Amino acid sequence: MKPHWEKKNSKSATLLDSFQTTKTYLLSHCIVEWGFRLPEKGWRPPAWMYRGRRPSNDDAYFENMTRVIFLAGLSWRMIDKKWPNFKKAFQDFSIERVSRFTAADLERLLKNEGIVRNRLKIQATIHNAGQFKAIKEKFGSFQSFLDSLDKANNYASVIEELGKMFQRLGPSSARIFLYTVGENIRHPEER
């Protein structure tokens, strides 16, 4: 029996079903998850997506991870539009500065209408800055940390380790984070 999305004139397909069938494809080096789609020919990855290169410093890795976390479940266009506000609110994603944010900073961010005011994601960003700081102290840089991990089996150990260390970074978000920072990760269904 064919799945409902392959049937012609199927009235049983719901919006959720349609989303679930399209959220797991890798097209032309761009992950089509969380609503990120190739709009047309000539599309190029956005500047924040490091394909064929890696971020130049830990703050850039931290910013990218934060973007992926805030993108989860939301419109990529909305996040792109608000990103300058995020940069200002999170002090250009300086790991040193964000890792020192206090409860007062959390409350300030929750009142900032220019960003997505999701308490759990904001708390995760502050926690994750502390994790980046600890990694830098131990490994010298986040890139050195990534390079120290076993990337066999399509980064399975890396994804697991990232999920343990960083808040709001589940397996799917970890995969897209690794993809967007120039790692050679393949889509799980790709052979």
BALOBA-1460 file (C-alpha; in Angstrom, 3 decimals):
// residues 191
<rec num="1" residu="m" x="0.000" y="0.000" z="0.000"/>
<rec num="2" residu="k" x="1.346" y="3.415" z="-0.944"/>
<rec num="3" residu="p" x="1.801" y="6.042" z="1.759"/>
<rec num="4" residu="h" x="-0.895" y="8.727" z="1.714"/>
<rec num="5" residu="w" x="1.480" y="11.377" z="0.334"/>
<rec num="6" residu="e" x="2.034" y="9.266" z="-2.790"/>
<rec num="7" residu="k" x="-1.674" y="8.678" z="-3.379"/>
<rec num="8" residu="k" x="-3.412" y="11.012" z="-5.770"/>
<rec num="9" residu="n" x="-6.386" y="12.924" z="-4.420"/>
<rec num="10" residu="s" x="-5.826" y="11.652" z="-0.898"/>
<rec num="11" residu="k" x="-8.016" y="13.566" z="1.518"/>
<rec num="12" residu="s" x="-6.545" y="11.846" z="4.553"/>
<rec num="13" residu="a" x="-3.284" y="13.806" z="4.567"/>
<rec num="14" residu="t" x="-3.181" y="16.258" z="7.386"/>
<rec num="15" residu="l" x="-0.854" y="19.193" z="7.776"/>
<rec num="16" residu="l" x="1.066" y="17.238" z="10.414"/>
<rec num="17" residu="d" x="1.417" y="14.225" z="8.114"/>
<rec num="18" residu="s" x="2.699" y="16.455" z="5.322"/>
<rec num="19" residu="f" x="5.210" y="18.077" z="7.637"/>
<rec num="20" residu="q" x="6.442" y="14.709" z="8.908"/>
<rec num="21" residu="t" x="7.027" y="13.439" z="5.388"/>
<rec num="22" residu="t" x="9.023" y="16.493" z="4.320"/>
<rec num="23" residu="k" x="11.061" y="17.184" z="7.438"/>
<rec num="24" residu="t" x="13.697" y="14.531" z="6.852"/>
<rec num="25" residu="y" x="15.131" y="15.132" z="3.395"/>
<rec num="26" residu="l" x="18.550" y="16.376" z="2.421"/>
<rec num="27" residu="l" x="18.399" y="18.331" z="-0.838"/>
<rec num="28" residu="s" x="21.283" y="19.909" z="-2.652"/>
<rec num="29" residu="h" x="23.411" y="20.206" z="0.484"/>
<rec num="30" residu="c" x="20.641" y="21.862" z="2.456"/>
<rec num="31" residu="i" x="18.710" y="20.145" z="5.188"/>
<rec num="32" residu="v" x="14.985" y="20.451" z="4.658"/>
<rec num="33" residu="e" x="14.048" y="20.113" z="8.273"/>
<rec num="34" residu="w" x="12.106" y="22.472" z="10.488"/>
<rec num="35" residu="g" x="10.606" y="24.208" z="7.434"/>
<rec num="36" residu="f" x="13.922" y="25.107" z="5.765"/>
<rec num="37" residu="r" x="13.409" y="24.556" z="2.063"/>
<rec num="38" residu="l" x="15.214" y="25.398" z="-1.145"/>
<rec num="39" residu="p" x="13.052" y="28.134" z="-2.631"/>
<rec num="40" residu="e" x="14.326" y="28.029" z="-6.210"/>
<rec num="41" residu="k" x="17.290" y="27.552" z="-8.530"/>
<rec num="42" residu="g" x="20.320" y="29.607" z="-7.668"/>
<rec num="43" residu="w" x="19.673" y="29.320" z="-3.934"/>
<rec num="44" residu="r" x="22.780" y="29.618" z="-1.810"/>
<rec num="45" residu="p" x="23.155" y="28.719" z="1.850"/>
<rec num="46" residu="p" x="22.817" y="31.724" z="4.141"/>
<rec num="47" residu="a" x="26.059" y="33.323" z="5.349"/>
<rec num="48" residu="w" x="25.636" y="31.855" z="8.835"/>
<rec num="49" residu="m" x="25.724" y="28.337" z="7.400"/>
<rec num="50" residu="y" x="29.385" y="27.330" z="7.171"/>
<rec num="51" residu="r" x="29.463" y="24.895" z="4.264"/>
<rec num="52" residu="g" x="32.918" y="23.932" z="3.061"/>
<rec num="53" residu="r" x="34.512" y="25.839" z="5.938"/>
<rec num="54" residu="r" x="34.312" y="26.065" z="9.702"/>
<rec num="55" residu="p" x="33.525" y="28.998" z="11.992"/>
<rec num="56" residu="s" x="36.623" y="31.051" z="12.765"/>
<rec num="57" residu="n" x="36.196" y="31.157" z="16.549"/>
<rec num="58" residu="d" x="34.255" y="29.756" z="19.485"/>
<rec num="59" residu="d" x="31.846" y="32.704" z="19.609"/>
<rec num="60" residu="a" x="30.801" y="31.882" z="16.025"/>
<rec num="61" residu="y" x="30.185" y="28.228" z="16.962"/>
<rec num="62" residu="f" x="28.171" y="29.399" z="19.984"/>
<rec num="63" residu="e" x="26.114" y="31.777" z="17.866"/>
<rec num="64" residu="n" x="25.384" y="29.038" z="15.348"/>
<rec num="65" residu="m" x="24.332" y="26.589" z="18.044"/>
<rec num="66" residu="t" x="22.063" y="29.212" z="19.581"/>
<rec num="67" residu="r" x="20.498" y="29.940" z="16.196"/>
<rec num="68" residu="v" x="19.782" y="26.248" z="15.620"/>
<rec num="69" residu="i" x="18.218" y="25.956" z="19.073"/>
<rec num="70" residu="f" x="15.949" y="28.961" z="18.496"/>
<rec num="71" residu="l" x="15.068" y="27.746" z="14.985"/>
<rec num="72" residu="a" x="13.673" y="24.460" z="16.280"/>
<rec num="73" residu="g" x="9.919" y="24.536" z="15.839"/>
<rec num="74" residu="l" x="9.857" y="28.077" z="14.485"/>
<rec num="75" residu="s" x="9.978" y="29.850" z="11.134"/>
<rec num="76" residu="w" x="13.498" y="30.275" z="9.802"/>
<rec num="77" residu="r" x="12.469" y="33.553" z="8.157"/>
<rec num="78" residu="m" x="11.206" y="34.940" z="11.454"/>
<rec num="79" residu="i" x="14.463" y="34.018" z="13.204"/>
<rec num="80" residu="d" x="16.517" y="35.534" z="10.368"/>
<rec num="81" residu="k" x="14.521" y="38.745" z="10.628"/>
<rec num="82" residu="k" x="15.007" y="38.911" z="14.408"/>
<rec num="83" residu="w" x="18.649" y="37.783" z="14.422"/>
<rec num="84" residu="p" x="20.174" y="41.294" z="14.642"/>
<rec num="85" residu="n" x="18.106" y="41.743" z="17.817"/>
<rec num="86" residu="f" x="19.409" y="38.421" z="19.147"/>
<rec num="87" residu="k" x="22.991" y="39.529" z="18.490"/>
<rec num="88" residu="k" x="22.426" y="42.726" z="20.436"/>
<rec num="89" residu="a" x="20.521" y="41.018" z="23.273"/>
<rec num="90" residu="f" x="23.179" y="38.308" z="23.656"/>
<rec num="91" residu="q" x="26.088" y="40.756" z="23.319"/>
<rec num="92" residu="d" x="27.301" y="39.468" z="19.939"/>
<rec num="93" residu="f" x="27.335" y="35.947" z="21.372"/>
<rec num="94" residu="s" x="30.443" y="36.589" z="23.415"/>
<rec num="95" residu="i" x="30.858" y="33.374" z="25.388"/>
<rec num="96" residu="e" x="32.635" y="35.266" z="28.163"/>
<rec num="97" residu="r" x="29.819" y="37.807" z="28.564"/>
<rec num="98" residu="v" x="26.837" y="35.470" z="28.133"/>
<rec num="99" residu="s" x="28.280" y="32.916" z="30.562"/>
<rec num="100" residu="r" x="28.099" y="35.646" z="33.250"/>
<rec num="101" residu="f" x="24.419" y="36.458" z="32.639"/>
<rec num="102" residu="t" x="22.372" y="36.546" z="35.828"/>
<rec num="103" residu="a" x="18.720" y="36.056" z="36.722"/>
<rec num="104" residu="a" x="18.259" y="39.778" z="36.065"/>
<rec num="105" residu="d" x="19.635" y="39.302" z="32.536"/>
<rec num="106" residu="l" x="17.215" y="36.410" z="32.004"/>
<rec num="107" residu="e" x="14.291" y="38.641" z="33.034"/>
<rec num="108" residu="r" x="15.571" y="41.431" z="30.770"/>
<rec num="109" residu="l" x="15.690" y="39.012" z="27.831"/>
<rec num="110" residu="l" x="12.195" y="37.712" z="28.576"/>
<rec num="111" residu="k" x="10.910" y="41.282" z="28.198"/>
<rec num="112" residu="n" x="12.778" y="41.922" z="24.931"/>
<rec num="113" residu="e" x="10.169" y="41.960" z="22.153"/>
<rec num="114" residu="g" x="12.878" y="41.864" z="19.487"/>
<rec num="115" residu="i" x="13.769" y="38.230" z="20.206"/>
<rec num="116" residu="v" x="11.893" y="34.994" z="20.755"/>
<rec num="117" residu="r" x="11.067" y="35.081" z="24.458"/>
<rec num="118" residu="n" x="11.166" y="31.371" z="25.186"/>
<rec num="119" residu="r" x="12.410" y="30.959" z="28.757"/>
<rec num="120" residu="l" x="13.832" y="27.451" z="28.204"/>
<rec num="121" residu="k" x="15.742" y="28.446" z="25.090"/>
<rec num="122" residu="i" x="17.119" y="31.592" z="26.733"/>
<rec num="123" residu="q" x="18.169" y="29.613" z="29.818"/>
<rec num="124" residu="a" x="19.771" y="27.024" z="27.532"/>
<rec num="125" residu="t" x="21.737" y="29.741" z="25.750"/>
<rec num="126" residu="i" x="23.144" y="31.014" z="29.048"/>
<rec num="127" residu="h" x="23.946" y="27.474" z="30.226"/>
<rec num="128" residu="n" x="25.512" y="26.601" z="26.867"/>
<rec num="129" residu="a" x="27.807" y="29.644" z="27.043"/>
<rec num="130" residu="g" x="29.180" y="28.185" z="30.279"/>
<rec num="131" residu="q" x="29.707" y="24.844" z="28.551"/>
<rec num="132" residu="f" x="31.590" y="26.520" z="25.689"/>
<rec num="133" residu="k" x="33.765" y="28.312" z="28.255"/>
<rec num="134" residu="a" x="34.574" y="25.010" z="30.010"/>
<rec num="135" residu="i" x="35.389" y="23.354" z="26.668"/>
<rec num="136" residu="k" x="37.728" y="26.210" z="25.757"/>
<rec num="137" residu="e" x="39.534" y="25.826" z="29.090"/>
<rec num="138" residu="k" x="39.949" y="22.075" z="28.614"/>
<rec num="139" residu="f" x="40.539" y="21.768" z="24.846"/>
<rec num="140" residu="g" x="41.694" y="25.233" z="23.788"/>
<rec num="141" residu="s" x="38.774" y="25.681" z="21.368"/>
<rec num="142" residu="f" x="35.440" y="24.203" z="20.425"/>
<rec num="143" residu="q" x="36.895" y="23.067" z="17.097"/>
<rec num="144" residu="s" x="39.625" y="21.128" z="18.948"/>
<rec num="145" residu="f" x="36.914" y="19.577" z="21.106"/>
<rec num="146" residu="l" x="34.937" y="18.496" z="18.023"/>
<rec num="147" residu="d" x="38.088" y="17.120" z="16.414"/>
<rec num="148" residu="s" x="38.796" y="15.042" z="19.539"/>
<rec num="149" residu="l" x="35.493" y="13.163" z="19.234"/>
<rec num="150" residu="d" x="34.856" y="9.947" z="17.289"/>
<rec num="151" residu="k" x="33.060" y="10.916" z="14.077"/>
<rec num="152" residu="a" x="32.502" y="7.325" z="12.961"/>
<rec num="153" residu="n" x="29.013" y="6.020" z="12.318"/>
<rec num="154" residu="n" x="27.907" y="9.418" z="10.962"/>
<rec num="155" residu="y" x="28.847" y="11.360" z="14.092"/>
<rec num="156" residu="a" x="26.748" y="9.184" z="16.428"/>
<rec num="157" residu="s" x="29.124" y="9.695" z="19.387"/>
<rec num="158" residu="v" x="29.432" y="13.421" z="18.681"/>
<rec num="159" residu="i" x="25.646" y="13.846" z="18.615"/>
<rec num="160" residu="e" x="25.328" y="11.924" z="21.879"/>
<rec num="161" residu="e" x="28.086" y="13.950" z="23.549"/>
<rec num="162" residu="l" x="26.625" y="17.277" z="22.405"/>
<rec num="163" residu="g" x="23.222" y="16.217" z="23.714"/>
<rec num="164" residu="k" x="24.706" y="15.480" z="27.138"/>
<rec num="165" residu="m" x="26.609" y="18.754" z="27.378"/>
<rec num="166" residu="f" x="24.266" y="21.303" z="25.850"/>
<rec num="167" residu="q" x="20.689" y="22.101" z="26.776"/>
<rec num="168" residu="r" x="17.931" y="22.087" z="24.127"/>
<rec num="169" residu="l" x="20.203" y="20.292" z="21.649"/>
<rec num="170" residu="g" x="18.545" y="17.001" z="20.800"/>
<rec num="171" residu="p" x="19.729" y="14.611" z="18.090"/>
<rec num="172" residu="s" x="18.023" y="16.459" z="15.209"/>
<rec num="173" residu="s" x="19.233" y="19.868" z="16.350"/>
<rec num="174" residu="a" x="22.737" y="18.481" z="16.924"/>
<rec num="175" residu="r" x="22.782" y="17.077" z="13.380"/>
<rec num="176" residu="i" x="21.742" y="20.367" z="11.819"/>
<rec num="177" residu="f" x="24.205" y="22.264" z="14.032"/>
<rec num="178" residu="l" x="27.052" y="20.018" z="12.872"/>
<rec num="179" residu="y" x="25.940" y="20.378" z="9.266"/>
<rec num="180" residu="t" x="25.792" y="24.170" z="9.491"/>
<rec num="181" residu="v" x="29.272" y="24.458" z="11.020"/>
<rec num="182" residu="g" x="30.880" y="22.646" z="8.114"/>
<rec num="183" residu="e" x="31.085" y="19.128" z="9.490"/>
<rec num="184" residu="n" x="30.785" y="16.317" z="6.955"/>
<rec num="185" residu="i" x="27.666" y="14.816" z="8.529"/>
<rec num="186" residu="r" x="25.207" y="13.003" z="6.291"/>
<rec num="187" residu="h" x="21.471" y="12.850" z="6.667"/>
<rec num="188" residu="p" x="20.596" y="9.710" z="8.713"/>
<rec num="189" residu="e" x="18.619" y="8.215" z="5.812"/>
<rec num="190" residu="e" x="21.451" y="8.833" z="3.319"/>
<rec num="191" residu="r" x="23.598" y="5.806" z="2.575"/>
